[in-house]
């Protein structure tokens, strides 16, 4: 059998490239599916955290009592409030996801 012509080799190379691109497309689709699943699972938390301020400095109310106001301004109290809000945001986000799943799963 004689050697392959240049056109035949080029077609084989194109077929290999097409197969490689199909595999790459499958991998990208799988990554997109994973990202979408993550987004759906955590969308409630992402929403709640987007509306909660990053820092509560100056947002805690003043009471007019010097000792209490000094305590509210302390870094430790600020960190405690931030942790509580973070946990609350996570809980509220999970609740929103659960409600959304219940509402939309009943429609199908």
PyMOL commands that set and color helices and strands:
alter all, ss='L'
color gray80, all
select helices_A, chain A and resi 6-51+66-73+75-107
alter helices_A, ss='H'
color red, helices_A
deselect
rebuild
show_as cartoon
